[in-house]
């Protein structure tokens, strides 16, 4: 009788008579998606594209919060150290999940052990962009010029160890060419110098290069994508242009602290999958030149395999360039 009275009292107090028997439904408050870079870039657009439809599915606000600094390490570490309750989510990308782990010896987080993948949102290919100083009309002409005069064509990237730099090393190896790498300290001055003729060409994210191409200020010669993209139906992929299997992508995907419960991670994933199925979300991403992830990539296993493959390519590129973790 005493046990029954205690159980009734626990129920009346809103408690579970046995630990773990009853838990509050998730979510019961807003969810933060931490963007570890400044607002306005590709990953920011990806996060905000799915935040509103995920809000509708989860019944609580999904809020994108920019927390830049340290090349993405500050915001990423904050999520790694956050409570694993599903209310703090990382917008994982190539810089924090691929380039940093390969090239930085003392990161304040472990990209593989501190997080669990939820699902990939979308990818944006890097493209080879020729400025007015470079006369090649297409990849074939560019390739011929690069092979005829090794080292005379300059290619700008946002910096040593950037995703574009790693892509350059892989491209030179795959195509059998030698270009002169011109690293900048970030991308701010890169595009003006490309358009002004200081450098010949660059590897840029499609979202950055597309308006330059459409306005006639620069020319996209090839896409490092698996297939052609909607805004540029006439521009070939590198594979079509004779560099088989060459892809280089920026990406955005959702990740949680490693110890987040399975049920919470699955609820978040289901909301993401539903959001990505909406035609308005697909149209917004496609208009930026982004490709929505496949059904497999929208699973933890698929996103995890994607990340592993990207890290393997980055390690290969670093080895080709002689870059070691510092």
PEMO-V437144 format. One record per helix or strand. SS is the DSSP state (2 for helix, 1 for strand). FROM is the first residue (numbers start at 1). TO is the last residue. Records with the same first field share a line. If there is no record, write none. Layout:
SS: FROM-TO ; FROM-TO
//
This chain:
2: 2-12 ; 42-58 ; 70-81 ; 94-103 ; 139-148 ; 163-175 ; 190-196 ; 206-214 ; 230-232 ; 262-276 ; 279-287 ; 300-321
1: 31-35 ; 62-66 ; 88-93 ; 115-130 ; 154-157 ; 180-183 ; 201-205 ; 219-223 ; 237-237 ; 249-257 ; 290-292
//
